[in-house]
Amino acid sequence: MEEYAREPCPWRIVDDCGGAFTMGVIGGGVFQAIKGFRNAPVCILLSEAILFILPLLMILLSLNVSSKRAETSYLSTAVSLHVAWCLHIGIRHRLRGSLNAVRIRAPQIGGSFAVWGGLFSTIDCGLVRLRGKEDPWNSITSGALTGAVLAARSGPLAMVGSAMMGGILLALIEGVGILLTRYTAQQFRNAPPFLEDPSQLPPKEGTAASGYPNYQQYH
């Protein structure tokens, strides 16, 4: 079948491991970046706040403010500067937390995906070797066995649940792939035939080519 034209079995394992690791790193990196940005601390340190507020208060006290309006203006300016500085520090802390989360967690997620992909491909190649053919049942069985093996340390009940989840997930993926293949094949089958340009067709016997006069009618 055309939808199962994949890499040969020895190299399929390496190919699936690399693809799964790449997907895990990219997807996990995006997820961890958002999660790390949201969960990072936004409150500034007390020492940083004191280092900013104390010089500002000393400047305000050293100024000989005569009017109430000038004092209010100085205070509002100081508060605005302090809020802007706090926002800057908060965003910097969030970005730092996001980068740390990506640096720590993204390779781990990619490694987990690579382990799953490698084990899945190994079982799939074994089933292809035993059955002598490739069909959706190989992928469904491989997904179920992969889930069961990876959950073996959690007990028999977890193995059964993980096997069911893996089998159902691979069955859905295979079903969607088969439906898309049949739909695209039906679209190509129902496409209108290509109409050739009549001017490009060779002349029939007994008829003159287009663009040249028929001299037989003058004889």
C-alpha positions in Angstrom: 0.0 0.0 0.0 1.2 3.5 -0.8 0.5 5.0 2.6 2.9 2.5 4.1 5.9 3.3 1.9 8.3 4.1 4.7 11.9 3.7 5.4 13.3 0.2 5.6 13.0 -1.3 9.1 16.6 -1.0 10.4 16.7 2.7 9.5 13.0 3.3 10.4 13.9 3.1 14.1 16.6 5.9 13.9 14.3 8.0 11.7 11.4 7.8 14.1 13.6 8.5 17.1 15.0 11.6 15.5 11.6 12.8 14.4 10.0 12.1 17.8 12.9 13.9 19.6 12.5 16.9 17.3 8.8 17.1 17.9 9.2 16.7 21.6 11.9 19.5 21.9 9.9 21.9 19.7 6.5 21.3 21.3 7.8 21.0 24.8 9.9 24.1 24.3 6.9 26.1 23.3 4.8 24.7 26.2 7.5 25.2 28.8 8.3 28.7 27.6 4.7 29.8 28.1 4.4 27.9 31.4 7.7 29.3 32.7 6.7 32.8 31.7 3.5 32.5 33.6 4.9 30.8 36.7 8.0 33.0 37.1 8.1 35.3 40.1 7.2 38.9 39.2 7.8 40.5 42.6 11.1 42.3 42.9 13.5 41.7 45.7 13.2 43.8 48.8 16.8 44.9 48.4 16.3 46.0 44.9 13.2 48.0 45.9 15.2 49.7 48.8 18.1 50.5 46.4 15.6 52.3 44.2 13.4 54.0 46.7 16.0 55.3 49.2 17.9 57.5 46.7 14.6 58.8 45.4 13.4 59.8 48.8 16.7 61.5 49.6 16.4 63.5 46.4 12.9 64.5 47.3 13.9 65.5 50.8 16.9 67.5 49.6 14.7 69.6 47.3 13.1 72.6 48.9 9.6 72.1 47.6 7.6 75.2 48.4 4.2 74.5 46.8 1.9 71.6 47.3 1.4 71.2 43.6 5.1 70.8 43.0 5.3 68.2 45.7 2.5 66.3 44.2 4.1 66.4 40.8 7.4 65.1 42.2 5.6 62.3 44.0 3.6 61.3 41.0 6.7 61.3 38.8 8.5 59.2 41.4 5.7 56.7 41.6 5.5 56.4 37.8 9.2 55.8 37.6 9.0 53.2 40.3 6.1 51.4 38.6 7.9 51.4 35.2 11.0 50.0 36.9 9.0 47.3 38.6 7.4 46.3 35.3 10.8 46.1 33.7 12.2 43.9 36.5 9.1 41.7 36.5 9.3 41.1 32.7 13.0 40.3 33.1 12.3 37.8 35.8 9.5 36.2 33.7 11.8 35.9 30.6 14.5 34.4 32.7 12.2 31.9 34.2 10.9 31.0 30.7 14.4 30.4 29.4 15.3 28.3 32.4 12.2 26.2 32.0 12.9 25.6 28.3 16.6 24.8 29.0 15.8 22.3 31.7 12.5 20.7 30.5 12.6 20.7 26.7 15.4 18.2 26.3 13.7 15.9 28.9 10.5 16.0 26.9 12.3 15.4 23.7 14.1 12.4 25.2 10.8 10.9 26.4 9.4 11.3 22.9 12.5 9.7 21.4 12.1 6.7 23.7 8.5 6.3 22.8 9.2 6.6 19.1 12.2 4.2 19.2 10.3 1.5 21.1 7.2 1.9 18.8 9.4 1.5 15.7 11.2 -1.5 17.2 7.9 -3.3 17.9 6.5 -2.3 14.6 9.5 -3.7 12.8 9.2 -6.9 14.8 5.6 -7.3 13.8 6.4 -6.6 10.2 9.0 -9.4 10.4 6.6 -11.8 12.0 3.6 -11.1 9.9 5.3 -10.4 6.6 3.2 -7.4 5.7 2.5 -3.8 6.8 -1.0 -2.7 7.6 -2.8 -0.6 10.2 -2.9 -3.5 12.7 0.8 -3.3 13.1 0.7 0.3 14.1 -2.2 -0.2 16.5 -0.6 -3.2 18.1 2.7 -1.4 18.4 1.1 1.6 20.1 -0.7 -0.7 22.6 2.5 -2.7 23.4 4.6 0.5 23.6 2.2 2.0 26.2 2.2 -1.2 28.2 6.0 -1.5 28.2 6.5 2.1 29.3 4.0 1.7 32.1 5.4 -1.6 33.3 6.9 -0.1 36.5 3.6 1.3 37.6 1.8 -2.1 37.8 -0.5 -4.2 35.8 -3.5 -1.8 36.0 -1.4 1.1 34.7 -0.1 -1.2 31.9 -3.6 -2.1 30.8 -4.7 1.6 30.8 -1.7 2.8 29.0 -2.0 0.0 26.4 -5.6 0.9 25.8 -4.7 4.6 25.4 -1.9 3.8 23.0 -4.0 1.5 20.9 -6.9 3.9 20.7 -4.6 6.8 19.8 -2.9 4.9 17.0 -6.3 3.6 15.7 -7.5 7.1 15.5 -4.4 8.2 13.7 -4.5 5.3 11.2 -8.2 5.9 10.6 -7.7 9.5 9.8 -4.8 8.7 7.5 -6.9 6.1 5.6 -9.8 8.5 5.2 -7.6 11.2 3.9 -5.9 8.9 1.5 -9.2 7.7 0.1 -10.6 11.2 -0.1 -7.6 12.5 -2.1 -7.8 9.4 -4.3 -11.5 10.0 -5.0 -10.7 13.7 -5.8 -8.1 12.7 -8.4 -10.4 10.1 -9.8 -13.3 12.5 -10.3 -11.1 15.3 -11.8 -12.2 16.4 -15.3 -10.1 15.0 -18.2 -7.5 17.2 -19.6 -8.7 18.7 -22.9 -6.0 19.0 -25.5 -5.8 22.1 -27.7 -7.3 21.3 -31.1 -4.6 23.5 -32.8 -1.9 21.3 -31.4 -3.4 18.0 -32.6 -1.9 16.4 -35.8 -4.1 16.8 -38.9 -6.4 13.9 -39.8 -6.0 12.0 -43.1 -7.7 13.8 -46.0 -7.7 17.2 -44.2 -5.2 19.9 -44.6 -3.2 21.3 -41.7 -4.6 24.5 -40.2 -3.0 27.6 -41.6 -2.2 26.2 -45.0 -4.6 26.4 -48.0 -6.0 23.2 -49.6 -4.7 23.2 -53.1 -6.6 20.0 -54.1 -9.8 22.0 -54.6 -8.2 24.0 -57.4 -7.3 20.9 -59.5 
